[in-house]
Amino acid sequence: MNYPVTTLGSDASFSIVCRHIGYAHTVMAVSEFPFLIAFVFFFFRIFVHLFVATPTIVIAAQVFQGPSFGLFLPAWVHLLNRLSPCGANTLAQTVGSVATFGIGSMAGSAAGGYLIEWFGLRGMYIITSGAMALVVFAFVLLFVTPGWIAVPRARRLVRG
């Protein structure tokens, strides 16, 4: 089979392998794109509250909840399934749900309460939207850092 490739040196098979590895890395990066979009929607949902003048704007800001949660939940389930060891998918989903919707919700509510007490409502929204912007920035950095800096992915056994 003839592949139109640019060769590195004189070994055409090496360049074909490199090309396929490049495609594989592209697919891996695109598969995590829903997280980035969800994080951006979360950011905008929080950020809009800085400019609230009427209850109508608060209600309108909640429109961002649909796409953010709708993208986050399936991406989170897929990520946990992909990173969990063989045979521990249910455990990973349970621990992930507890961390996200149980302990995470309680800790977030408590932290939000303290932020409101210390900095006021507007200060809490400034801090949380800044934190969300940092999350988006950090997530984007995962795509552009060299492989030796990026967090290594867990290896899975091939299921038969």
N, C-alpha and C positions, 0 to 999 in steps of 0.2 A: 504494500500500500504506500502511495506517495503522500508525504505530508509536506506542505509548504512551510518550512521552518528556516530560521536563521541559525546557522550552526556556530557553535563555539569551538574553534579549532577545526579539526577534520572529522570529529565524531558526531555524525548526524543523529545517532540514537540517543546520545546524551542530551542534545537540545530538545528532542521530542519529550524525553522524561522531564526535563526542566519545564517545558511548556505545560505538560499535564499537571505537574506540581503547582504551577502558577494558577491554573484553572481551579484546582482543589482549594488553594488558599483563598481565591476570590469567592468561591461558593461558601466557604466557612465564614468569611467576613460578611457576606450578604445575608447569611442566615441569622446573624446577630443584629442586623439592621433594625428589626422591629423594636429591640430594646432602646436603641437610640431615639427612634421616633417617639416611643412611649415616654422616655425621659424628657424630651423636648415638650411634649404636651403637658406633662406634670409641671415642668418649669413654668410654662405659660399660665397654667391654671393658678399657680401660687402667685406669680408675678402680677397678674391682672388685679388681684386684691389690693395691691398698693395704690391703685387709682380709683378705688370704689367711692362713689358719691351717693349712690342710691341702691336699694335692695335689688333693683332690676339688673344691675351690673353683676352682683353676686350670683344671681340666678343664671345670667348669661355665661359667666365664667365656668359654671359647672358643666357646660357643654364639652369642655376639654376632658372631663372625667371619662366619658365614653371611649374615645379613641385611646387615651392613655392606658386605662385599665384593660380595654379590649385587646390591645397589643401586648401589654405587659404579661398578663396571665398565661396565654399560650406560649409565649417566648420563655417565660420562667419555667413552666412545666417541661418544655422541650430541653432547656438547658440542664435542669436537674436530672432528667432522664438520660441525657447524653453523658453527664459527668459522674453519675452514680456507678458503683461497681456492679458487675453482673449479678443479678439476683437480689439487689438491694434497691430496686426502683421504688417500691412502695414505701420503704423507710425514708428514702430521700424526699419523696413527695410529702410525706407526713412531717418530717423535720422542716422542710422548706415552707410548708403552710403554717406551721407553728411559729417559725421565725418571722414570716411576712405578715400574717394576719392575726397572730396571737400576741407574742411577746413584742414584736415590732410595733403593732398598733398601740399597745399599752405604753411602751417606752416613748413612742412619738407623742402620744397625748400628754404624758407627764412632762416631757421636755418642752412641748408647746406651751403648757401651762406655766412652767417656770420662765420661759422666754417672755411671755405676755406680762407676767408679774414684774420681771426685771426691766424690760425694754418697751413695754406697751405693745398694743396690737400691731401697729405699723412696723415697729422694730422687729417683731416676730416674723412678719412677712418679708422684711428686707433680709433677715438672717436666713430664713428657710429658702427663699428664692436664690440667694447667693450660694447656699449649700447645693441646691439643685443644679445651678449653673456649673459649679465645680464638678458635680457628678457627670454632667454631660461632657465637660472638657476632659475629664479623666477617661471616660469611655471612648471618646474620639482618639485620645492618645494611645489606647490599646491597639488601634488600627494602624497607627503610623510609626510606632516604635520598632526598632530592630528586634529580631527574634530573641536576642540574648537578654533583652530588657523585659520583654513581655512575659506575662504570667504563663507558665507552661500549662498545657491542657492535660487533663487526666487521661490515662490510657484505658481503653476498655477491651475486654475480651470479645472476640468475635463469637456471635451467637450462631449456633448451627441448626 
